[in-house]
C-alpha cells in the first residue's frame, strides 16, 4: 500500500512539474538575444560618462603634476643654472626651439581632435545607414514571407 501511495505522489509531482513547464513562457531566441544585448548596452551607456570623467580627472592630475615639476625648475635654476652663467643667446635659441615644438604639438592635438570627431561622425553615419538597411530588409522579408504564406494556402 505504501508503494502505491509513493507512485501516486510521484505521479502528482510529475504532473505538477509538467503543468509548470507548460505554463512557463515560451522562449524566443530573438527575445533572449535582444534582452541580453540591450541590458549590456544599457550598462555600458550608464558607465561610460563616469569612465570618461575618471580618465579626464586622471589626465588633468597628470598634467598638473608635470606643470608643478617644471615649476620646481625655478628652484634648480637659482641653485644650479644661474651659477653656470649660460649665454642669453643660447637661452633665446632654446626658447625659439621650445615655441616651435609647442606649436607643432598644439597643431597635432587640434588635428587629432578634428580627425577623431570626423571618425566618430562617420561611424555614427555608417551605423545609421546599416540600421536603415536592416529595417528595409526586414520589411522586404516580411512582405515576401506574407506573399509566400498566401500562396501556400489552399482555396476552400
N, C-alpha and C positions, 0 to 999 in steps of 0.2 A: 504494500500500500504506500509506503514511503517513497519507493521508486516511482510510482505512478504520480505522486504529488510533485516530485522533482522534475519529471518530464513535463508536467503541466506548467510548472514555474519557469522552466527553460523555454517552453513554447511561448509563454506570455512575454518573457523578456525579449525573445526574438521578434515577436510581432510588434512590440513597442519600439524596438530598435528600427525595424523596417518602416514603421509609420513615421518615426522621426526623420529617417533618411528621405522619405517621400515628401515630408513637409518642408525640408530644407530647400532653400532657394537653389534653382538650377544654375550652375556656374557657366559663365561665358568667358572664353579666352580673351575676347576684346575687353570685357569689363575688368578682368584681372590685370591685364597689361595697362589699361588706361588708368585705373585707380592707383596702382602701384607707381606708375610713372608720374602721375600727377602729384602724388604725395612726395616723391623725391624732388620734383621740380619746385614745389612749394617750399620744401625745406631749404633747398639751395637759394631760392629767392629771399627767404627770410634771413639767411645767414650772410649773404653777400654784403649788404651795407656795413655790418659790423666788421667783417673781414677787411673790406677796403679801408674803413676808418682806422682799424688797428694798424694796418700796413702804413697808412698815411702818417699816423702818430709815431710809429717806429722810425720811418724815414725822416720825419721832421726832427725827432730827437737826435738822430744820427747827424743830420746837417748842422744842428745847433752845437753838437759836440765838436764837430770839425771847426766850426766858427770859433768856438771857445779855445780850441787847441791853437789856432792861428792867432788868437787874441793874446795868448801867453807868449807869443813871439816877442812882444814888446819888452818883456822882462829879459829874455835872452839877448835881445838887441842891445839893451842898456849894459848888460853884464859882459857880453862877448863881442857882438858885431861892431859896436862903436869903437872898441879897442883895436879892431883890425884896420880901421881907417880906410874902408872901401871907397874907391873913387866914385864920385857922383855920376860920372859918365856911364860907368858900368851899371850903377843902380837905375839910371834912366833907360838903358837898354833892357835890363831885366823887366822894368815896368812896361816898356813897349811890347816885349815878348809876352808878358803876362796878359796884357789887354788883348793882344791878338788871339791868344789861346782862349781867353774868356769869350770873346766874340764868336769864335769858332764853336765852342761848347754851347753857347746860347742858341746859335743858329741850328745846331744839330738837335737840341732839345725841342725847339719850335717845329722843326721839320718832322721829327719823330712823333710829336703830339698830333700834328696835322695828318701824318700818314696813318697813325692808329685810329684817329677819328674817321678818316675815309674808309679804312679797312672795316671798322665796325659797321658803318653805314652800308657798305657793300654786302657784308654778311647778313645784316637785317633784311636788305632788299632780296637777297638770294633766298632767305628763309621764307619771306612773304611770297615770293614767286613760287617756291615749291609748295607752300600751303595752298595757294590758288590752284596750282596744277592738280594737287591731290583732291581738292574739292571738285574740280571739273571731272576728273577721272571717276570719282565716286558717283557723281550724278550720272555720268555716261554709263557706268557699270550698272547702276540701279535701273535705268531705263532699259538697257539691254536685257537685264535679268527679268524685268517685268514683261517685256515682249516675249522672251523665251518661255516664261511660265504660261503666258496666254496661249502660245502655240501648242503647249503640251496638253492643255485642257481639251477634252473631247466634247463635242456638241451633244447635248442631251436629247 
